[in-house]
């Protein structure tokens, strides 16, 4: 079973790919999406580390 964090990350990645494919690479939009993705990835990693501790 997939973790909730993985599904959220997949969703953001899919959204980023859609934006890039359309060529709508507004710097602000891309930067905000990347920040969101990085934050979610960090939270997911921290969650995995605390589960394994």
Secondary structure, 3 states (H helix, E strand, C coil): CCCHHHHHHHHHHHHHHHHHHHCCCCHHHHHHHHHHHHHHHHHHHHHHHHHHC
